[in-house]
């Protein structure tokens, strides 16, 4: 009888452990997914800022646009 109670207690503990592990894994997956989305957004924003845009005359630098050497 005591053996049956021990086995039952062990099985319950294993099941609780599995559920806790699954819950933790789900939280980690969600956190990683959100982190990846945030980092991709940051990378896109940095790329948009760092990307040089050409002026009408084809120059890349606004300070030099339209000026001649002298």
C-alpha positions in Angstrom: 0.0 0.0 0.0 2.8 2.4 0.8 4.5 1.5 -2.4 1.3 2.4 -4.4 1.2 5.8 -2.6 4.9 6.4 -3.4 4.4 5.5 -7.0 1.4 7.7 -7.2 3.2 10.6 -5.6 6.2 10.1 -7.9 3.9 10.1 -11.0 2.2 13.2 -9.7 5.5 14.9 -9.2 6.7 13.9 -12.7 3.5 15.2 -14.2 3.8 18.5 -12.3 7.4 18.8 -13.4 6.4 18.2 -17.0 3.7 20.8 -16.8 6.0 23.3 -15.2 8.6 22.6 -17.9 6.0 23.0 -20.7 4.8 26.2 -19.2 8.3 27.5 -18.9 9.1 26.5 -22.5 6.0 28.3 -23.7 6.9 31.5 -21.9 10.5 31.3 -23.3 9.2 30.7 -26.8 6.9 33.7 -26.5 9.6 35.9 -25.1 12.1 34.9 -27.8 9.5 35.5 -30.5 8.8 39.0 -29.1 12.5 39.8 -28.8 13.1 38.7 -32.4 10.3 40.9 -33.6 11.7 43.9 -31.7 15.2 43.3 -32.9 14.1 43.0 -36.5 12.1 46.3 -36.2 15.2 48.0 -34.7 17.4 46.7 -37.6 14.9 47.9 -40.2 14.8 51.4 -38.5 18.6 51.5 -38.4 18.9 50.5 -42.0 16.4 53.2 -43.0 18.3 55.9 -41.1 21.7 54.7 -42.3 20.7 54.4 -45.9 22.0 57.4 -47.8 19.5 59.1 -50.0 20.7 60.8 -53.2 19.8 64.4 -53.9 18.3 65.6 -57.1 21.8 66.3 -58.6 23.0 62.8 -57.7 25.2 63.8 -54.8 25.0 61.9 -51.5 25.9 64.7 -49.1 23.5 67.5 -48.5 26.3 70.0 -47.7 28.0 69.4 -51.0 24.9 69.4 -53.2 24.9 72.2 -55.7 28.3 73.5 -54.7 31.3 73.7 -56.9 34.9 73.2 -55.8 36.8 76.2 -54.9 
